Amino acid sequence: MLIGKKDLQIDYWHNFYRTVFANLEEVLIVADVVSDQVEYISPNGERVLGIRQDDQVSASCLLKQIGLLERPDLTILKNRKEQEEERYLMELQSEEDLWCRCCWSFLQGYSDEHEKLIVNISDRSKERASMDRIRQDLQEAQRANAAKSRFLTTLSHDMRVPMNAIMGLTDLAMEYGEEQEKVQDYLYKISRSSAHLLELINDVLDMSRIESGQMILEYRSFSIREMLRNVMAIIQPQSEAKMQTLDTDWAFEHDRVTGDPVRIRQILINILSNGVKYTQRGGNIFFQVKETGIRERNGSTYAVYQIKVYDNGYGMSESFQQMIFEPFAKERRAKSEEIEGTGLGMAITKHLVDAMGGTLALESRLGEGTIFTIGLPLKLQEEASREQAALSDKSCTFNGIRVLLVEDNEITADVLSDILELMGLRVIRAENGEKAVRIFEKEGDSFDLILMDVQMPVMDGYEATRRIRGMKGKGRTIPIAALTGNVFSEDIQASREAGMDCHLSKPVKKKELERVLTQLLSR
């Protein structure tokens, strides 16, 4: 039997469209409306929607199975206002939901043929997922912007409070300069406001580093007992000012450990100062430290130290306990509103404890008080030698000590010079690193130590220190302390790599200056 030209043409176009649809992510379904029979399904129907070519189901049942129809009735599509929609359809083999674009139309049959339904389905799941990611990123960006706005608003308010106090009290002190009692009161309040402002700045810088993933712990050997005494020297006066009872119970076998003493000290001060602030006048605080066990890890021995701070203060509501470790979290109650604080301390504390592999737990009841429990694993070190212990307890007299003060800011230099001279030191000043190097080249043997600013014009402190360390004689041994507003671990490391012996952060307090100078001059 001969095949006619028309039949060949039909076969050609049939194969043509079959090939086209096989390479598209679209499925074409043609059905007879009257008989409800599927007349054609494009070859990719099984790949995209799991529709097998040999499935013997009616057109309406097939469209219900994939989810285009609510019930097996093709007229539902005809009655819809739109002939296009996006919706989830089910892939029949995996039963996975796919986000699809569905278009349909009804075509009157040729001559005496029945009406046809033509359905075109395209899988838009990838586009939907991409759009969902874009929407999610947009929402996260909007939340971040909102959080940044709240951060700046809160920060602006919290910084203005102590700054307004400092400026107002300074004006009053100048106005009543002849009335010594008033001036002393103003200066005391200025000192308190300055300390609060500095605390806020430090907390904001720490929080910024935490959020950017740049908070680095600096591990070194230290004495736990010495650090605890240092913490108590800060907290005890605060507690005494409120006539509170602050009891301690320290019981641990191992004293020398490896860890980040600066950050551990920060954790303890945050917890204890909160106890003092949120406990009423005349209340009780109990500070307990004990060694609870020994662990072996990676060939090293660790002791676990349990730190507990109890207070019988105002306590916290259950709702606030759920958010206390979030930045700027402050409970809004009458007693709490009057207490100074940044709302960042506990967020920073939680991050530091986690970074050290420790645990932090909280128990609290309104009107009854709060218990913070911290567990810290710290690597053990051999006990310090008698010589080291004697050195740490050795006091130092500063009379006649000659110091080279390298500082470009005139006001800072004046303040430091006055403090050093009150302590009995003789001060020679240089306003940049280059002048400091020239002075030391001529008079190096006459100096006992150097206080070196880091950021200066002409030559910075790092380069000046390297040049002094490169000189013969005393340049290699003279104690050099970095003097800078940079307070992060990487800044301290940079100072040490340049040849500096220790790091003093601005603004420098007299007690801290005395401690560092004693340490340097005792070597």
C-alpha positions as CSV (number, residue, x, y, z in Angstrom):
1,M,0.0,0.0,0.0
2,L,1.4,3.3,-1.1
3,I,1.7,6.1,1.5
4,G,0.4,9.4,0.2
5,K,2.2,12.7,0.4
6,K,-0.4,14.0,2.9
7,D,0.2,11.1,5.3
8,L,4.0,11.7,5.1
9,Q,3.4,15.4,5.9
10,I,1.3,14.5,8.9
11,D,3.9,12.1,10.2
12,Y,6.6,14.7,9.8
13,W,4.8,17.4,11.8
14,H,3.8,14.8,14.4
15,N,7.5,13.8,14.9
16,F,8.4,17.5,14.8
17,Y,6.1,18.6,17.7
18,R,7.0,15.4,19.6
19,T,10.7,16.4,19.4
20,V,9.9,20.0,20.4
21,F,7.9,19.2,23.4
22,A,10.3,16.5,24.5
23,N,12.9,19.1,25.0
24,L,10.7,21.6,26.8
25,E,9.8,21.8,30.5
26,E,6.2,22.1,29.4
27,V,3.6,19.4,29.2
28,L,0.9,19.4,26.5
29,I,-2.4,17.5,27.2
30,V,-5.1,17.3,24.5
31,A,-8.5,15.8,25.5
32,D,-11.9,15.2,23.9
33,V,-14.4,17.2,26.0
34,V,-17.4,15.0,25.1
35,S,-15.9,11.6,25.5
36,D,-13.5,12.7,28.4
37,Q,-10.7,10.8,26.7
38,V,-7.0,11.9,26.6
39,E,-6.0,12.1,23.0
40,Y,-2.4,13.3,23.4
41,I,0.2,13.8,26.1
42,S,3.6,15.2,25.2
43,P,6.5,12.8,25.8
44,N,7.9,14.8,28.7
45,G,4.7,14.3,30.6
46,E,6.3,11.4,32.5
47,R,9.5,13.3,33.1
48,V,7.9,16.5,34.4
49,L,4.7,15.3,36.1
50,G,5.1,11.5,36.3
51,I,2.2,10.9,33.8
52,R,2.8,7.5,32.1
53,Q,1.7,7.2,28.5
54,D,0.0,3.9,29.1
55,D,-2.2,5.0,32.0
56,Q,-5.8,4.4,31.1
57,V,-7.7,7.1,32.9
58,S,-10.1,9.7,31.8
59,A,-8.9,13.3,31.1
60,S,-10.9,14.7,34.0
61,C,-9.5,12.1,36.4
62,L,-5.9,12.7,35.2
63,L,-6.3,16.5,35.8
64,K,-7.8,15.8,39.2
65,Q,-4.9,13.5,40.1
66,I,-2.3,16.1,39.3
67,G,-4.3,18.8,41.2
68,L,-5.6,21.0,38.4
69,L,-9.3,20.0,39.1
70,E,-11.0,19.7,42.4
71,R,-13.3,17.0,41.0
72,P,-13.4,15.0,37.7
73,D,-15.3,17.5,35.6
74,L,-13.7,19.3,32.6
75,T,-16.4,22.0,32.6
76,I,-14.8,23.5,35.8
77,L,-12.0,24.9,33.6
78,K,-14.6,26.4,31.2
79,N,-16.4,28.2,34.0
80,R,-13.3,29.8,35.5
81,K,-12.9,33.5,34.7
82,E,-9.2,33.2,33.8
83,Q,-7.7,30.6,31.5
84,E,-4.3,30.8,33.2
85,E,-3.1,30.4,36.8
86,E,-0.1,29.3,38.9
87,R,-0.6,26.7,41.5
88,Y,1.0,23.6,43.0
89,L,0.5,20.3,41.0
90,M,1.6,16.9,42.2
91,E,4.2,14.8,40.4
92,L,2.4,11.4,40.3
93,Q,5.4,9.1,40.9
94,S,7.1,10.9,43.7
95,E,4.0,12.8,45.0
96,E,6.2,15.9,45.2
97,D,4.5,19.2,44.8
98,L,5.7,21.3,41.9
99,W,4.9,25.0,41.3
100,C,3.4,25.1,37.8
101,R,2.0,27.6,35.4
102,C,-1.2,26.2,33.8
103,C,-2.9,27.5,30.7
104,W,-5.9,25.9,29.0
105,S,-8.2,26.7,26.1
106,F,-11.2,25.0,24.4
107,L,-11.1,24.5,20.6
108,Q,-14.2,23.7,18.6
109,G,-13.6,20.4,16.6
110,Y,-13.2,20.3,12.9
111,S,-16.5,19.5,11.0
112,D,-18.3,16.8,13.0
113,E,-15.4,16.3,15.6
114,H,-16.0,17.0,19.3
115,E,-14.7,20.0,21.2
116,K,-11.1,19.7,22.4
117,L,-9.5,20.8,25.6
118,I,-5.8,21.9,25.3
119,V,-3.9,22.2,28.5
120,N,-0.3,23.5,28.7
121,I,1.6,23.0,31.9
122,S,5.1,24.4,32.7
123,D,7.2,23.6,35.7
124,R,8.1,26.9,37.5
125,S,9.5,25.3,40.7
126,K,13.0,26.6,40.1
127,E,11.8,30.1,39.4
128,R,9.5,29.9,42.4
129,A,12.4,28.8,44.6
130,S,14.6,31.6,43.3
131,M,11.8,34.1,43.9
132,D,11.3,32.7,47.4
133,R,15.0,33.1,48.1
134,I,14.9,36.7,46.8
135,R,11.9,37.5,49.0
136,Q,13.6,35.9,52.0
137,D,16.8,37.9,51.4
138,L,14.7,41.0,51.0
139,Q,12.8,40.3,54.3
140,E,16.1,39.6,56.0
141,A,17.6,42.9,54.6
142,Q,14.5,44.7,55.8
143,R,14.8,43.1,59.3
144,A,18.5,44.0,59.4
145,N,17.7,47.6,58.4
146,A,15.0,47.8,61.0
147,A,17.4,46.3,63.6
148,K,20.1,48.8,62.6
149,S,17.6,51.6,63.0
150,R,16.6,50.4,66.4
151,F,20.3,50.0,67.3
152,L,21.2,53.5,66.2
153,T,18.2,55.0,68.0
154,T,18.9,53.1,71.2
155,L,22.7,53.9,70.9
156,S,22.0,57.6,70.3
157,H,19.8,57.8,73.3
158,D,22.1,55.8,75.6
159,M,25.1,57.8,74.6
160,R,23.4,61.2,74.9
161,V,22.4,60.5,78.5
162,P,25.9,60.3,80.0
163,M,27.3,62.9,77.5
164,N,24.6,65.4,78.5
165,A,25.5,64.8,82.2
166,I,29.2,65.3,81.5
167,M,28.7,68.5,79.5
168,G,26.2,69.9,82.0
169,L,28.2,69.0,85.1
170,T,31.4,70.4,83.5
171,D,29.6,73.8,83.0
172,L,28.4,73.7,86.6
173,A,31.9,72.9,87.9
174,M,33.3,75.9,86.0
175,E,30.5,78.1,87.2
176,Y,30.9,77.2,90.9
177,G,34.7,76.9,90.8
178,E,35.1,78.6,94.2
179,E,32.8,76.2,96.0
180,Q,35.0,73.2,96.6
181,E,32.2,70.9,97.9
182,K,30.0,71.4,94.9
183,V,32.9,71.0,92.5
184,Q,33.9,67.7,94.1
185,D,30.3,66.4,93.8
186,Y,30.2,67.5,90.1
187,L,33.6,65.8,89.4
188,Y,32.4,62.6,91.1
189,K,29.2,62.6,88.9
190,I,31.3,63.4,85.8
191,S,33.6,60.4,86.6
192,R,30.5,58.1,86.9
193,S,29.0,59.3,83.7
194,S,32.3,59.0,81.9
195,A,32.7,55.4,83.1
196,H,29.2,54.6,81.9
197,L,29.9,56.2,78.5
198,L,33.1,54.1,78.2
199,E,31.2,51.0,79.1
200,L,28.7,51.7,76.4
201,I,31.4,52.3,73.7
202,N,33.3,49.1,74.7
203,D,30.1,47.0,74.6
204,V,29.1,48.4,71.2
205,L,32.6,47.7,69.8
206,D,32.5,44.1,71.2
207,M,29.0,43.5,69.8
208,S,30.1,44.8,66.4
209,R,33.0,42.4,66.4
210,I,30.8,39.5,67.5
211,E,28.2,40.1,64.8
212,S,30.9,40.4,62.1
213,G,32.6,37.2,63.4
214,Q,35.8,39.0,64.3
215,M,35.8,38.4,68.0
216,I,39.1,36.6,68.7
217,L,40.1,35.0,72.1
218,E,43.7,35.5,73.2
219,Y,44.9,32.5,75.2
220,R,47.7,32.8,77.8
221,S,48.6,31.5,81.2
222,F,47.2,33.3,84.2
223,S,46.2,32.8,87.9
224,I,42.5,32.4,88.6
225,R,42.8,33.6,92.1
226,E,44.6,36.7,91.1
227,M,42.0,37.4,88.5
228,L,39.2,36.9,91.0
229,R,40.8,39.3,93.4
230,N,41.1,41.8,90.5
231,V,37.3,41.4,89.8
232,M,36.5,41.9,93.5
233,A,38.5,45.1,93.6
234,I,36.1,46.5,91.0
235,I,32.8,45.0,92.3
236,Q,33.3,45.4,96.1
237,P,33.2,49.2,96.1
238,Q,30.0,49.1,94.0
239,S,28.4,46.7,96.4
240,E,29.5,48.7,99.5
241,A,28.1,51.9,98.0
242,K,24.6,50.2,98.2
243,M,25.3,48.7,101.6
244,Q,25.0,45.2,100.2
245,T,26.6,42.0,101.7
246,L,28.9,40.4,99.1
247,D,30.2,37.0,100.3
248,T,32.6,34.8,98.4
249,D,33.4,31.1,98.4
250,W,36.3,30.0,96.2
251,A,37.4,26.4,96.3
252,F,39.6,25.0,93.6
253,E,42.7,22.9,93.5
254,H,44.4,24.2,90.4
255,D,45.2,28.0,90.1
256,R,47.2,28.4,87.0
257,V,45.3,27.8,83.7
258,T,45.4,28.8,80.1
259,G,42.6,31.0,78.8
260,D,41.6,34.5,77.9
261,P,41.8,36.3,81.3
262,V,40.6,39.6,79.9
263,R,37.4,38.0,78.5
264,I,36.8,35.8,81.5
265,R,37.2,38.9,83.7
266,Q,34.7,40.7,81.5
267,I,32.2,37.8,81.9
268,L,32.5,37.9,85.7
269,I,32.2,41.7,85.9
270,N,29.1,41.6,83.7
271,I,27.4,39.0,85.9
272,L,28.4,40.5,89.2
273,S,27.7,44.1,88.3
274,N,24.2,43.1,87.2
275,G,23.8,41.4,90.5
276,V,24.8,44.7,92.3
277,K,22.6,46.9,90.0
278,Y,19.5,44.7,90.2
279,T,19.7,44.1,93.9
280,Q,18.1,46.5,96.3
281,R,20.1,48.6,98.8
282,G,21.1,46.3,101.7
283,G,20.6,43.1,99.7
284,N,22.7,40.0,99.6
285,I,25.0,38.7,96.8
286,F,27.0,35.4,96.9
287,F,29.9,34.8,94.5
288,Q,31.0,31.1,94.4
289,V,33.8,29.5,92.3
290,K,34.6,25.8,92.6
291,E,36.4,23.2,90.6
292,T,34.0,20.4,89.6
293,G,36.0,18.0,87.5
294,I,38.9,17.1,85.3
295,R,38.7,16.3,81.6
296,E,41.3,15.0,79.1
297,R,41.0,16.5,75.6
298,N,43.5,16.3,72.7
299,G,46.3,15.2,75.0
300,S,45.7,18.2,77.4
301,T,44.2,18.3,80.9
302,Y,41.3,20.7,81.5
303,A,39.6,21.6,84.8
304,V,36.0,22.6,84.8
305,Y,35.3,25.6,87.0
306,Q,31.7,26.2,88.1
307,I,30.9,29.9,88.8
308,K,27.7,30.9,90.5
309,V,26.4,34.3,91.4
310,Y,23.3,34.4,93.6
311,D,21.4,37.6,94.6
312,N,18.1,38.3,96.3
313,G,17.3,41.2,94.1
314,Y,14.4,42.2,91.9
315,G,14.5,39.1,89.8
316,M,13.2,38.7,86.2
317,S,9.9,37.8,84.6
318,E,9.7,34.5,82.7
319,S,9.1,36.4,79.4
320,F,12.3,38.5,79.9
321,Q,14.3,35.4,80.7
322,Q,13.6,34.2,77.2
323,M,15.2,37.3,75.6
324,I,17.9,38.4,78.2
325,F,20.7,37.3,75.9
326,E,19.5,39.4,72.9
327,P,21.3,42.7,72.2
328,F,19.8,45.8,73.9
329,A,17.4,43.6,76.0
330,K,16.2,45.5,79.1
331,E,13.2,44.6,81.2
332,R,10.7,47.5,81.2
333,R,9.7,47.8,84.8
334,A,9.6,50.7,87.2
335,K,12.7,49.6,89.2
336,S,14.7,48.5,86.2
337,E,14.0,51.7,84.2
338,E,16.1,53.7,86.6
339,I,19.1,51.5,86.3
340,E,21.9,52.4,83.9
341,G,22.9,49.8,81.4
342,T,23.5,49.2,77.7
343,G,21.4,46.1,77.3
344,L,24.5,44.5,75.6
345,G,26.3,43.0,78.5
346,M,24.5,39.7,78.7
347,A,24.5,39.2,74.9
348,I,28.3,39.6,75.0
349,T,28.6,37.4,78.0
350,K,26.6,34.6,76.3
351,H,28.7,34.8,73.2
352,L,32.0,34.7,75.2
353,V,31.0,31.7,77.3
354,D,29.9,29.8,74.2
355,A,33.2,30.7,72.4
356,M,35.1,29.2,75.3
357,G,33.2,26.0,75.2
358,G,31.4,26.8,78.4
359,T,27.8,26.8,79.6
360,L,25.6,29.5,81.0
361,A,22.3,28.9,82.9
362,L,19.8,31.3,84.5
363,E,17.2,30.9,87.2
364,S,15.1,33.8,88.4
365,R,11.8,34.8,90.0
366,L,10.3,38.2,90.3
367,G,10.9,39.7,93.7
368,E,13.0,36.7,94.9
369,G,16.3,37.1,93.0
370,T,18.5,35.5,90.4
371,I,21.1,32.8,90.0
372,F,23.6,32.7,87.1
373,T,25.6,29.5,86.7
374,I,28.6,29.3,84.4
375,G,30.7,26.3,83.6
376,L,34.1,26.9,82.0
377,P,36.7,24.3,81.0
378,L,40.2,25.7,81.2
379,K,43.5,24.1,80.3
380,L,45.7,23.5,83.3
381,Q,49.3,24.8,83.6
382,E,52.0,24.0,86.0
383,E,52.0,26.2,89.1
384,A,54.0,29.4,88.9
385,S,57.5,29.3,90.4
386,R,58.2,31.0,93.7
387,E,60.2,33.6,91.7
388,Q,57.2,34.4,89.5
389,A,54.9,34.6,92.6
390,A,57.3,37.0,94.3
391,L,57.5,39.0,91.2
392,S,53.7,39.4,90.9
393,D,53.5,40.6,94.5
394,K,56.4,42.9,94.2
395,S,55.6,46.6,94.6
396,C,57.4,49.2,92.7
397,T,58.3,52.8,93.5
398,F,58.2,55.3,90.6
399,N,60.3,58.1,92.1
400,G,63.0,59.2,89.6
401,I,61.8,56.8,86.8
402,R,62.3,58.5,83.5
403,V,59.6,57.7,80.8
404,L,59.4,58.7,77.1
405,L,55.8,59.5,76.4
406,V,55.0,59.3,72.7
407,E,51.6,60.8,72.0
408,D,50.3,63.1,69.2
409,N,47.1,64.3,70.9
410,E,48.0,67.3,73.1
411,I,45.2,67.0,75.6
412,T,45.8,63.2,76.1
413,A,49.5,63.9,76.5
414,D,48.9,66.6,79.1
415,V,46.6,64.3,81.1
416,L,49.0,61.4,81.0
417,S,52.0,63.7,81.9
418,D,50.1,65.0,84.9
419,I,49.2,61.5,86.1
420,L,52.7,60.2,85.6
421,E,54.3,63.1,87.4
422,L,51.9,62.7,90.3
423,M,53.1,59.1,90.5
424,G,56.7,60.4,90.8
425,L,57.9,59.8,87.2
426,R,59.9,62.2,85.1
427,V,58.2,62.6,81.6
428,I,59.9,63.5,78.3
429,R,57.4,64.0,75.5
430,A,57.5,63.3,71.7
431,E,54.5,64.0,69.5
432,N,55.2,61.3,66.9
433,G,57.2,58.2,66.3
434,E,59.9,59.9,64.2
435,K,60.7,62.3,67.0
436,A,60.7,59.5,69.6
437,V,63.2,57.5,67.5
438,R,65.5,60.6,67.3
439,I,65.2,61.3,71.0
440,F,66.0,57.7,71.9
441,E,69.0,57.6,69.6
442,K,70.5,60.5,71.6
443,E,69.3,59.8,75.2
444,G,68.2,56.1,75.1
445,D,70.3,55.1,78.1
446,S,68.6,57.6,80.3
447,F,65.1,56.2,79.9
448,D,63.5,53.4,82.0
449,L,60.5,52.8,79.8
450,I,58.4,54.0,76.9
451,L,54.7,54.7,76.5
452,M,54.1,54.5,72.8
453,D,50.9,55.7,71.0
454,V,50.1,53.5,68.0
455,Q,48.3,55.8,65.6
456,M,50.3,59.0,64.9
457,P,51.2,61.2,61.9
458,V,54.7,61.1,60.3
459,M,55.5,57.7,61.9
460,D,53.2,55.4,63.8
461,G,54.0,53.6,67.0
462,Y,54.6,50.2,65.3
463,E,57.3,51.5,63.1
464,A,58.9,53.6,65.8
465,T,59.0,50.5,68.1
466,R,60.6,48.4,65.4
467,R,63.3,51.0,64.8
468,I,64.0,51.3,68.6
469,R,64.2,47.5,68.9
470,G,66.6,47.5,66.0
471,M,69.1,49.7,67.9
472,K,72.0,48.2,69.9
473,G,72.1,48.3,73.6
474,K,69.0,49.4,75.6
475,G,66.8,49.6,72.6
476,R,66.5,45.9,72.6
477,T,65.5,45.6,76.3
478,I,63.7,48.8,77.4
479,P,60.0,48.1,78.3
480,I,57.6,49.5,75.8
481,A,53.9,49.7,76.4
482,A,51.4,50.3,73.5
483,L,49.1,53.2,74.2
484,T,46.0,53.1,72.0
485,G,42.3,53.2,71.6
486,N,42.4,49.9,69.8
487,V,41.1,47.3,72.2
488,F,40.8,44.1,70.2
489,S,42.9,41.0,70.4
490,E,44.3,41.5,66.9
491,D,45.4,45.0,67.9
492,I,47.2,43.6,70.9
493,Q,48.8,40.9,68.7
494,A,50.0,43.6,66.3
495,S,51.6,45.5,69.2
496,R,53.5,42.4,70.3
497,E,54.7,41.6,66.8
498,A,56.1,45.1,66.6
499,G,58.1,44.5,69.7
500,M,55.9,46.1,72.4
501,D,55.7,44.4,75.8
502,C,52.1,45.1,76.8
503,H,49.0,47.0,75.8
504,L,47.3,50.0,77.5
505,S,43.9,50.9,76.2
506,K,42.7,54.5,76.2
507,P,41.3,56.2,78.2
508,V,44.0,55.1,80.7
509,K,43.0,54.9,84.3
510,K,45.5,55.6,87.0
511,K,45.2,52.2,88.7
512,E,45.7,50.4,85.4
513,L,48.7,52.5,84.6
514,E,50.2,51.8,88.0
515,R,49.7,48.1,87.5
516,V,51.3,48.0,84.1
517,L,54.2,50.2,85.1
518,T,54.9,48.0,88.1
519,Q,54.8,44.9,85.9
520,L,57.2,46.4,83.4
521,L,59.7,47.8,85.8
522,S,59.7,44.7,87.9
523,R,61.1,42.6,85.0
